Amino acid sequence: MGSIKVPKLDLEEFGHQVDNSTSTIQRLYQLYCDPVLSDLQLIVGQKSYYAHKLILSISSDVFKTMLTSPTWPEAYTDKIYLEEEPQCGLVFEDFLQYLYTGKIHLSHTSVLPVIILADKYNISDLSAVCVEYMCNHLIAPRTESCVLSWLNYSVMCNHRNLEKVCESYITANFQYVMETDEFLTISSDLLLKFLKSSDIVITSEISLYQYAMKWVEKNILPSIKPETYSPENLNLLKQIVSAIRQCLMSREDLLILQNGTKQIAEYLHKVTGVSCFPETNSEEYQNLKSPVSTLIKTTEHNTSPRIYTCDAWCTEIRVPNVNEVQPGEILGAFYSTPSSFNADSDESWDWHIDLYPRGVLFRGCMMIGHYGNHSIDEVIYERVRLAISSNSSDCRSVKVTVLVYGLQNGVEYVVKAITKTCLFTAEHVIHHVNDLVAFSDLESKQSPFLLGEHHNEFKIKIIIRPFSSLIT
């Protein structure tokens, strides 16, 4: 009688995978702060937390070394005192719970101390979660903004992606950032970095000066007293004032700067006996007779225009109900800008703006060829385009910046800034700025580029300023 062959069963095919990890996590959470099964007590400030060496060690290399290395005194005790910053102490319970559950609630106020703890104890997954939260929640009301603190931390701790995202947002929304409560706490290094930038978006140069002086009044002037006089403070003040690009100001704005700087100079001379801005006493300065760029000594690099959204340089286009605009429809606008930053010049340049929010229409036509004619169908080129036309054959070298707006947490902000250098000549009177946003972004209600109560309004601002011969 022959043997019976039993087919080999594929257990994966006939079996059933059971995932009961949720219950396991719940049981682990029951261990949290359980004094019965705990083998370790963490003391943070005035609070005590029961924990487990196993959980801490598998979560953090730092804790593992601290609790198992014979060279660390913490390895021989069941009570460890942790020195944490006050703000970190407030979130330490949430931080510890994350080690047991993998869950944590983040907010604008809590995310920074949480990531400080995550980086300190080398918990990379929690650090990554915090970075992702920050990158997606940069926008906040003026009283709640934390983006400058986040940028400062990202620079110190080498979070390059967070640094890049924060810096990009701050640069494109610098006017709004200056208006936040947080601005007065910005470090002097970061302040000078942005003051020296030509890419920041601000209303005007005088607006930048006024907010910089508010920072000076809060952070420098109170510390300048006869008994605490520091040359470093005066040097910092000079750097801030000299970073303001006076050559790009109107004569009216220069008068404001003149009066403000003179008051500061008089205050400093009275308190310290040091003449900080001696040029403010000159006849040329007081009568604004000299070239404006020499009223206060400036560096050679600060004659480039920034991105100014005041009426002189900027126009705005709003498209309500953008989804109702016909495919290929063109929305036009006209506006004028000064031809230079010379305060005594009245010459202006006229511009014609065409916006294609729903694609560019190429009409059907007949192509006539040697071997026959071919009909070409009408087509919509799916691209959000801006066309800028000069009405003159004169040569014009300009920088064009387009700001594309969005809405988050009830705050309108610049999502995207596109800058292009354009040379207009008799042969080249039109320049295009293509792909303001992806075509599909204006087709979706979830688009980050749509505003309004019904999330159906598209808004851009166009800034055109001279690129060369700024001071003539």
C-alpha positions in Angstrom: 0.0 0.0 0.0 1.5 3.4 -1.0 2.1 6.2 1.3 -0.4 9.1 1.5 1.1 12.5 0.6 -0.1 15.3 2.8 0.0 18.7 1.1 2.2 21.3 2.8 0.0 24.0 4.2 0.9 27.7 3.7 0.1 29.0 7.2 0.2 32.6 6.0 -2.4 31.8 3.4 -4.8 29.9 5.7 -4.0 31.8 9.0 -5.2 35.1 10.2 -3.0 37.9 11.4 -4.2 39.3 14.8 -3.3 42.9 15.7 -4.0 43.6 19.3 -1.4 46.3 19.7 -3.9 48.9 20.9 -4.7 46.8 23.9 -0.9 46.3 24.6 -0.4 50.1 24.5 -3.3 50.6 26.8 -1.7 48.1 29.3 1.6 49.9 29.0 -0.1 53.2 29.8 -1.6 51.6 33.0 2.0 51.4 34.2 2.5 55.1 33.8 2.9 56.8 37.2 2.1 53.5 39.0 4.0 53.6 42.3 3.5 49.9 42.8 5.4 48.6 39.8 7.6 51.6 39.2 11.3 51.2 39.7 12.3 54.8 39.3 11.2 58.2 40.4 11.8 61.4 38.3 11.9 64.7 40.2 11.3 67.8 38.0 11.0 71.0 39.9 8.4 70.4 42.7 6.8 67.4 40.9 7.5 63.7 41.1 6.8 61.2 38.4 6.9 57.4 38.8 8.5 55.7 35.8 10.2 52.5 34.6 13.8 52.1 33.6 12.9 49.7 30.8 10.5 52.2 29.2 12.9 55.1 29.5 15.8 53.1 28.1 14.1 51.7 25.0 12.8 55.2 24.3 15.9 57.2 24.8 19.6 56.5 24.3 20.3 59.3 26.8 18.1 57.7 29.5 19.6 54.3 28.7 23.2 55.6 29.2 22.2 57.4 32.4 20.4 54.4 33.9 22.8 51.6 32.9 26.3 53.0 32.6 28.4 52.4 35.7 30.0 55.8 35.3 26.7 57.6 35.9 25.6 58.0 39.5 21.9 57.8 38.3 22.5 54.1 37.5 22.7 53.4 41.3 19.6 55.2 42.5 15.9 54.9 42.2 15.3 58.7 42.4 16.7 61.1 39.8 16.5 64.9 39.9 16.3 66.4 36.4 17.2 70.0 35.8 14.7 71.3 33.2 13.8 74.8 32.0 10.6 76.1 33.6 8.7 75.9 30.3 9.9 72.3 29.9 8.8 71.5 33.4 5.2 72.5 32.4 5.1 69.9 29.6 7.2 67.2 31.2 4.1 65.1 32.1 2.9 65.1 28.4 6.5 64.3 27.4 6.6 61.3 29.7 3.2 60.0 28.7 4.4 60.0 25.1 7.1 57.5 26.0 4.4 55.1 27.2 1.6 55.8 24.5 3.2 57.4 21.5 0.5 60.1 21.8 0.9 63.8 22.6 -1.1 67.0 22.2 0.8 69.9 20.6 0.0 73.5 20.5 1.8 76.8 19.6 2.8 77.2 23.3 3.8 73.6 24.1 5.6 72.5 21.0 8.9 74.3 21.6 9.4 73.0 25.2 8.4 69.5 24.0 11.0 69.5 21.2 13.6 70.9 23.6 13.0 67.8 25.8 12.9 65.5 22.7 16.3 66.8 21.5 17.8 66.7 25.0 17.0 63.1 25.5 17.5 62.1 21.8 14.0 60.9 21.1 14.1 61.4 17.3 10.5 60.3 16.5 9.0 62.9 18.9 11.4 65.6 17.6 10.3 64.8 14.0 6.6 65.1 15.1 7.3 68.5 16.6 9.2 69.8 13.5 6.3 68.7 11.3 3.8 70.5 13.6 5.9 73.7 13.5 6.3 73.6 9.7 2.5 73.3 9.3 1.5 75.8 11.9 3.7 78.9 11.3 0.7 81.2 11.0 -1.0 82.5 14.2 -2.7 85.6 15.5 -0.3 88.5 16.4 -0.6 87.8 20.1 0.2 84.1 19.7 2.9 84.0 17.1 6.0 81.8 18.0 7.7 81.6 14.6 10.7 83.7 15.6 11.3 81.5 18.7 11.1 78.5 16.5 13.5 79.9 14.0 16.0 80.8 16.7 15.8 77.3 18.2 16.1 75.6 14.7 19.3 77.6 14.1 20.8 76.6 17.5 19.9 72.9 17.2 20.6 72.4 13.5 17.0 71.6 12.4 17.8 72.7 8.8 14.4 72.0 7.3 12.5 73.9 10.0 15.0 76.8 9.8 14.4 77.0 6.0 10.6 76.9 6.3 10.5 79.5 9.2 12.9 81.8 7.4 10.9 81.6 4.2 7.7 82.4 6.0 9.2 85.3 8.0 10.8 86.8 4.9 7.6 86.8 2.9 5.5 88.1 5.8 8.0 90.3 7.6 5.6 93.2 7.9 3.1 91.0 9.8 5.9 89.5 11.9 7.0 92.9 13.0 3.5 93.6 14.2 3.4 90.6 16.5 4.1 90.7 20.2 7.0 88.3 19.7 9.0 90.7 17.5 10.3 92.6 20.5 11.9 89.4 21.7 13.9 88.6 18.5 17.6 88.2 19.0 19.9 91.0 17.8 21.6 88.6 15.4 18.3 87.6 13.7 17.1 91.2 13.6 20.3 92.3 11.8 20.1 89.4 9.4 16.6 90.4 8.3 17.4 94.1 8.2 20.3 93.4 5.8 18.0 91.3 3.5 16.6 92.6 0.2 14.0 89.9 0.1 11.8 90.9 3.1 8.2 92.0 2.3 7.4 95.2 4.1 5.0 98.2 3.6 7.8 100.7 3.3 11.4 101.4 4.5 10.1 103.9 7.1 7.8 101.2 8.5 10.9 98.9 8.9 12.7 101.8 10.7 9.8 102.4 13.1 9.5 98.8 14.2 13.3 98.5 14.5 13.2 101.5 16.8 10.5 99.9 18.9 12.9 97.0 19.3 15.7 99.4 20.2 13.6 101.1 22.8 12.7 97.8 24.4 16.1 96.0 24.2 18.9 98.6 24.0 18.0 102.0 25.5 16.9 100.7 29.0 20.4 99.1 29.3 22.3 102.2 28.4 23.0 104.0 31.7 26.1 105.8 33.0 26.9 102.8 35.3 26.1 100.2 32.7 27.3 101.9 29.6 28.6 99.4 27.0 30.2 100.3 23.7 28.8 97.0 22.3 25.2 98.4 22.7 26.0 101.6 20.9 27.7 99.6 18.1 24.6 97.4 17.8 22.4 100.5 17.6 24.6 102.0 14.9 24.4 98.7 12.9 20.6 98.8 13.1 20.2 102.4 12.0 22.8 102.0 9.2 20.9 99.0 7.9 17.9 101.2 7.1 18.1 102.1 3.4 17.5 105.8 3.5 18.3 106.2 -0.2 15.0 104.4 -0.9 12.8 106.7 1.3 10.7 109.6 0.3 11.6 113.0 1.6 8.6 112.9 4.0 9.8 109.6 5.4 13.4 110.9 5.7 12.1 113.7 8.0 10.5 111.0 10.3 13.8 109.1 10.3 15.7 112.3 11.0 13.6 113.3 14.0 13.6 109.8 15.5 17.4 109.3 15.1 18.1 112.8 16.4 16.0 112.1 19.6 17.9 108.9 20.2 21.2 110.6 19.6 20.3 113.4 22.1 19.2 110.8 24.7 22.4 108.8 24.4 24.6 112.0 24.6 22.7 113.0 27.7 23.0 109.6 29.4 26.5 108.6 28.4 28.2 111.8 27.1 28.9 109.9 23.9 28.0 111.3 20.5 26.5 108.3 18.7 25.3 110.0 15.5 27.3 113.2 15.1 26.0 113.7 11.6 22.6 114.6 13.0 23.9 117.9 14.1 25.1 118.9 10.6 23.4 121.6 8.6 23.1 119.2 5.7 21.3 116.7 7.8 18.9 119.2 9.5 18.0 120.8 6.1 18.1 117.6 4.1 20.4 119.3 1.5 22.9 116.6 0.9 22.2 113.4 -1.1 19.9 111.3 1.1 22.2 108.3 1.0 24.8 110.2 3.0 22.6 111.5 5.9 23.7 108.6 8.1 26.6 106.5 7.1 25.4 103.4 5.3 27.0 100.3 3.9 27.7 99.8 0.2 25.2 96.9 -0.1 22.1 98.6 1.1 20.9 100.4 -2.0 18.9 97.5 -3.4 15.2 97.9 -3.0 13.2 95.5 -0.8 9.7 94.3 -1.6 7.5 97.2 -0.7 3.7 96.8 -0.6 2.8 100.5 -0.3 0.7 102.0 -3.1 3.7 103.6 -4.8 5.1 100.2 -5.9 2.4 97.7 -5.5 -1.1 96.9 -6.9 -3.5 94.2 -5.8 -5.7 91.9 -7.8 -8.6 90.0 -6.1 -10.6 87.4 -8.0 -13.8 86.6 -6.2 -15.5 83.4 -7.2 -12.5 82.3 -9.1 -14.2 79.0 -9.9 -16.8 80.9 -11.9 -14.2 82.6 -14.2 -14.4 81.1 -17.6 -11.4 78.9 -18.8 -9.0 81.1 -20.6 -10.6 84.4 -19.5 -8.2 87.3 -19.0 -8.5 89.7 -16.0 -6.7 93.0 -16.6 -5.4 95.9 -14.5 -3.4 99.1 -15.0 -1.1 100.8 -12.6 1.9 103.1 -12.4 5.2 103.1 -10.4 7.9 105.7 -10.0 10.7 105.4 -12.5 13.4 105.6 -9.7 13.9 106.0 -6.0 15.0 109.6 -6.5 12.8 111.6 -4.1 13.0 114.6 -6.5 11.8 112.8 -9.6 8.2 112.9 -10.7 8.6 110.5 -13.7 6.5 107.4 -13.6 6.2 104.2 -15.6 2.8 102.7 -16.7 2.1 99.0 -16.6 -0.6 96.7 -18.0 -1.2 93.6 -16.0 -3.1 90.5 -17.4 -4.0 87.6 -15.1 -5.0 84.2 -16.5 -6.4 82.4 -13.4 -8.1 79.6 -15.3 -5.5 78.8 -18.0 -4.2 80.3 -21.2 -6.5 80.0 -24.3 -4.9 79.2 -27.7 -7.6 79.6 -30.3 -8.1 77.2 -33.1 -6.5 78.2 -36.4 -5.6 76.9 -39.9 -2.0 76.1 -40.5 -1.3 76.6 -44.2 1.5 74.4 -45.6 3.1 73.5 -48.8 1.5 70.0 -48.9 -1.8 71.0 -47.5 -3.6 72.8 -44.8 -4.1 71.5 -41.2 -6.7 72.6 -38.7 -5.5 73.2 -35.2 -8.1 72.8 -32.5 -8.6 75.4 -29.7 -6.9 74.4 -26.5 -6.6 75.6 -22.9 -3.0 75.5 -21.6 -3.5 74.7 -17.9 -1.3 77.3 -16.4 -1.9 80.2 -14.0 0.0 83.0 -15.7 0.6 86.7 -15.2 1.6 88.9 -18.1 3.2 92.4 -17.6 3.3 94.8 -20.4 5.2 98.1 -20.8 3.6 100.9 -22.8 6.9 102.4 -23.7 9.8 101.4 -26.0 12.3 102.8 -23.5 14.6 100.3 -21.8 13.4 99.5 -18.3 15.3 97.2 -16.0 13.0 96.1 -13.1 12.4 93.5 -10.5 8.9 92.0 -10.5 7.6 90.3 -7.4 4.3 88.5 -7.2 2.9 87.7 -3.8 0.3 84.9 -3.6 -1.9 84.9 -0.5 -3.6 82.2 1.5 -5.6 81.9 4.7 -4.8 79.8 7.9 -6.2 80.1 11.4 -8.2 83.2 10.3 -4.9 85.0 9.3 -4.3 86.1 5.7 -0.6 85.6 4.8 1.8 85.4 1.9 2.1 81.7 0.9 4.4 82.2 -2.0 6.6 85.0 -3.3 8.0 84.9 -6.8 10.6 87.4 -8.0 11.8 87.8 -11.5 14.3 90.3 -13.1 12.9 91.7 -16.3 14.4 93.9 -19.0 11.8 95.7 -21.1 12.9 97.0 -24.5 11.3 98.0 -27.8 11.6 94.4 -28.9 10.5 92.9 -25.6 7.5 94.7 -24.1 5.9 91.8 -22.4 7.2 89.5 -19.7 5.4 86.4 -18.3 5.4 85.1 -14.8 4.2 81.5 -15.2 2.9 79.0 -12.7 1.9 81.4 -9.9 0.3 78.4 -8.4 -0.4 74.9 -9.8 -3.4 75.0 -12.0 -5.1 72.3 -9.9 -4.7 74.5 -6.8 -7.4 76.9 -8.0 -9.7 74.0 -8.9 -9.9 72.6 -5.3 -11.9 74.0 -2.3 -9.0 72.7 -0.1 -6.5 74.9 -1.9 -4.1 76.9 0.4 -4.3 79.7 -2.1 -8.0 80.5 -1.7 -9.5 83.1 0.6 -12.9 84.4 1.6 -15.8 83.1 3.6 -16.6 80.5 1.0 -13.0 79.7 0.2 -13.2 80.8 -3.4 -11.3 84.1 -3.7 -7.8 84.3 -5.3 -5.6 87.3 -4.3 -2.2 88.4 -5.5 -0.1 91.5 -5.2 2.4 92.7 -7.9 5.4 94.9 -6.9 7.5 96.4 -9.7 10.6 98.4 -8.7 13.7 99.7 -10.6 16.6 97.2 -10.6 19.4 99.6 -11.6 20.3 103.2 -11.3 18.3 103.4 -8.1 19.8 106.7 -7.0 20.1 109.2 -9.8 
